[in-house]
Amino acid sequence: MLVLVAPGQGAQTPGFLTPWLELPGAADRVGAWSDAIELDLAHYGTKADADEIRDTAVAQPLLVAAGLLSASALATTRANDRSTFGAVAGHSVGEITAAAYAGVISEAEALSFVRTRGLAMAEASAVTETGMAAVLGGETDVVVAHLEKLGLAPANINGAGQIVAAGTMEQIAALTAEKPEGSMKVVALKVAGAFHTHHMTPAVATLAKAAQALTPADPELKYVSNKDGLVVATGADVVARLVGQVANPVRWDLCMETFAELGVTGIIELCPGGTLTGLAKRALKGVPSVALKTPDDLEKAAALIAEHAA
């Protein structure tokens, strides 16, 4: 069984969208999305520097657009539809990409919703200077207890020995100076806020209002939620989770456990791929994966689909 996954904020790098815009029809499609949400996605995906695309209001729509674009390109490599994949999941903002792929919301709704999400979370982040850092290595219980001692939240429990801490910059600095027992290192992330913590609570009400404009359908394939790793059966539940999840921890470890229980035999990560397949290689040993970084990776993904599709 194949699983399709979509990465979250921090996966973006300067110029990463450039080769994808060279695909037939891609530039026109991204241009239409840009006009609809009043954000020049092509500029930010090709010419903007790291600081510009670190902006939450920019990064989130850019990531969803890239995910949707690469998903469409993947579909052209083989006569396949959603039934090619047994399940789909997204990490943080990648859940919006996953919801669109699963048929819960349209691409237009996904771009509009993520634009609102990015702006709301950027506004919430401006209240207090906050950030995130990945703790690599160490026992989960030990790391979480250490974070709580410093006033930090375990915003992403990613599995494979990685937990992302979130809080004020002073708290992040304290973590860097005093890493948890048994951990190897602490790495600051390219994000502009303490996402998936109480710092994002103001954004929840904004998203709840925006969600009222959506007309969700039930998922057309298994949609695995990063709230708790459960398979969500209804579109209404998916949207409710998209709203509340901005202020709750991402449990990617539980998502990977669910993939294993479902019988995963292969994983494809949408653009900008690499983060989630890296975690899978450590937590789901022996399961082949392909990360879509550039269109050159589409051929490898097509081969994996041919071998493992349902």
Residue pairs with C-beta under 8 A, 6 or more apart in sequence:
1 86
1 87
1 262
1 263
1 264
1 265
1 266
1 308
1 310
2 84
2 85
2 86
2 264
2 265
2 266
2 267
2 268
2 304
2 305
2 308
2 309
2 310
3 85
3 86
3 87
3 88
3 89
3 224
3 259
3 262
3 264
3 266
3 267
3 268
4 71
4 85
4 87
4 88
4 89
4 98
4 101
4 267
4 268
4 269
4 270
5 88
5 89
5 90
5 91
5 94
5 98
5 267
5 268
5 269
5 270
5 276
5 277
6 63
6 67
6 88
6 89
6 90
6 91
6 94
6 95
6 97
6 98
6 101
6 269
6 270
7 63
7 67
7 90
7 91
7 94
7 269
7 270
7 272
7 273
7 274
7 275
7 276
8 63
8 90
8 91
8 92
8 93
8 94
8 250
8 275
9 56
9 59
9 60
9 63
9 92
9 93
9 191
9 195
10 132
10 189
10 190
10 191
10 275
11 63
11 272
11 273
11 274
11 275
12 53
12 59
12 62
12 63
12 66
12 190
12 272
13 50
13 53
13 272
14 48
14 49
14 50
14 53
15 45
15 46
15 47
16 45
16 66
16 271
16 272
16 293
17 30
17 41
17 42
17 44
17 45
17 46
17 62
17 65
17 66
17 69
17 271
18 45
18 46
19 294
19 295
19 296
20 26
20 45
20 66
20 69
20 70
20 73
20 271
20 294
20 295
21 27
21 30
21 42
21 45
21 46
22 295
23 69
23 73
23 295
26 69
26 73
27 42
29 69
29 72
30 41
30 42
30 45
30 65
30 69
31 42
33 41
33 65
33 107
33 111
34 40
34 41
34 42
36 108
36 111
36 112
37 61
37 111
37 112
37 115
38 115
39 57
39 58
39 61
39 115
41 61
41 62
41 65
44 52
44 53
44 58
44 62
45 53
45 62
45 65
45 66
48 58
50 190
52 58
53 59
53 62
54 190
54 191
54 192
55 122
55 192
56 118
56 121
56 122
56 125
56 191
56 192
56 193
57 115
57 118
57 119
57 121
57 122
58 118
59 118
59 191
60 93
60 114
60 115
60 117
60 118
60 121
61 111
61 114
61 115
61 118
63 93
63 94
63 97
63 272
64 93
64 94
64 96
64 97
64 100
64 110
64 111
64 114
65 111
66 270
66 271
66 272
67 90
67 94
67 97
67 101
67 270
67 271
68 97
68 100
68 101
68 107
68 110
68 111
69 271
70 270
70 271
70 273
70 292
71 97
71 101
71 270
73 292
73 295
73 298
74 268
74 270
74 292
74 298
74 301
74 302
74 305
75 81
77 298
77 299
77 301
77 302
77 305
78 84
78 302
78 305
78 306
80 305
80 309
82 101
82 102
82 103
82 220
82 221
83 221
83 310
84 305
84 309
84 310
85 221
85 268
85 309
85 310
86 221
86 222
86 262
86 263
86 264
86 310
87 221
87 222
87 223
87 224
87 231
87 258
87 259
87 262
87 264
88 98
88 101
88 102
88 219
88 221
88 222
88 223
88 224
89 95
89 98
89 223
89 224
89 225
89 226
89 255
89 259
90 96
90 97
90 98
90 99
90 226
91 156
91 226
91 250
91 252
91 275
91 276
92 156
92 195
92 196
92 226
92 245
92 250
93 114
93 117
93 118
94 270
95 225
95 226
95 241
95 242
95 245
96 105
96 110
96 113
96 114
96 117
96 242
97 110
97 270
98 223
99 105
99 110
99 219
99 223
99 238
99 239
99 242
100 106
100 107
100 109
100 110
102 219
102 220
102 221
102 223
102 238
103 217
103 219
103 220
104 216
104 217
104 218
104 219
104 223
104 235
104 238
104 239
105 113
105 214
105 215
105 216
105 217
105 235
105 239
109 213
109 214
109 215
112 210
112 213
113 207
113 210
113 211
113 214
113 242
116 206
116 207
116 210
117 203
117 207
117 210
117 246
120 202
120 203
120 206
120 207
120 246
121 193
121 195
121 200
121 203
121 246
122 192
122 193
123 202
123 203
124 193
124 199
124 200
124 201
124 202
124 203
125 192
125 193
125 194
125 199
125 200
127 199
127 202
128 168
128 199
129 168
129 169
130 166
130 167
130 168
130 169
130 193
130 194
130 197
130 199
131 166
131 167
131 168
131 169
131 172
131 188
131 189
131 191
131 192
131 193
131 194
132 155
132 156
132 164
132 165
132 166
132 172
132 188
132 189
132 191
132 193
132 194
132 195
133 164
133 165
133 172
133 175
133 176
133 186
133 187
133 188
133 189
134 162
134 163
134 164
134 165
134 186
134 187
134 189
135 143
135 147
135 162
135 163
135 164
135 165
135 175
135 179
135 180
135 183
135 186
136 161
136 162
136 183
136 184
136 185
136 186
136 187
137 161
137 182
137 183
137 184
137 185
138 161
138 163
138 180
138 181
138 182
138 183
138 184
139 182
140 157
140 163
142 180
142 181
142 182
143 154
143 163
143 180
143 182
143 183
144 154
144 157
144 163
146 175
146 180
146 181
147 153
147 154
147 163
147 165
147 175
147 180
150 167
150 171
150 174
150 175
150 178
151 167
151 168
151 171
152 165
152 166
152 167
152 171
152 172
152 175
153 165
153 166
153 167
153 194
153 196
153 197
153 198
153 249
154 163
154 164
154 165
154 249
155 164
155 165
155 166
155 194
155 195
155 196
155 197
155 249
155 250
156 162
156 163
156 164
156 196
156 249
156 250
156 252
157 163
157 164
157 249
157 250
157 251
157 252
157 253
157 254
158 164
158 250
158 252
158 253
158 279
159 252
159 253
159 256
159 257
159 279
159 282
159 283
160 253
160 256
160 278
160 279
160 280
160 281
160 282
160 283
161 282
162 279
164 189
164 250
165 171
165 172
165 175
165 186
166 194
166 195
166 196
166 197
166 199
167 194
167 197
167 199
168 194
172 188
175 186
176 186
176 188
179 185
179 186
193 199
193 200
194 200
195 246
196 245
196 246
196 247
196 248
196 249
196 250
197 247
197 249
198 247
200 246
200 247
201 247
203 246
203 247
204 243
204 244
204 246
204 247
207 242
207 243
207 246
208 243
211 239
211 240
211 242
211 243
214 239
216 234
216 235
216 236
216 238
216 239
217 235
218 233
218 234
218 235
219 232
219 233
219 234
219 235
219 238
222 231
222 262
223 231
223 232
223 238
224 230
224 231
224 232
224 255
224 258
224 259
225 231
225 232
225 238
225 241
225 245
225 255
226 245
226 250
226 251
226 252
226 254
226 255
227 241
227 244
227 245
227 248
227 251
228 251
228 254
229 251
229 253
229 254
229 255
229 256
229 257
229 258
230 258
231 258
231 262
232 238
232 241
252 276
252 279
253 283
256 279
256 280
256 283
256 284
259 267
259 280
259 284
260 284
264 284
264 287
265 287
265 288
265 308
266 287
266 288
266 289
266 290
266 304
266 305
266 307
266 308
267 276
267 277
267 280
267 284
267 287
267 288
267 289
267 290
268 289
268 290
268 291
268 292
268 301
268 304
268 305
269 275
269 276
269 277
269 289
269 290
269 291
269 292
270 292
271 292
271 293
271 294
272 292
272 293
273 290
273 291
273 292
273 293
273 297
274 291
274 293
276 291
277 289
277 290
277 291
278 291
280 287
280 289
281 289
288 304
288 308
289 304
290 297
290 300
290 301
290 304
291 297
292 298
292 301
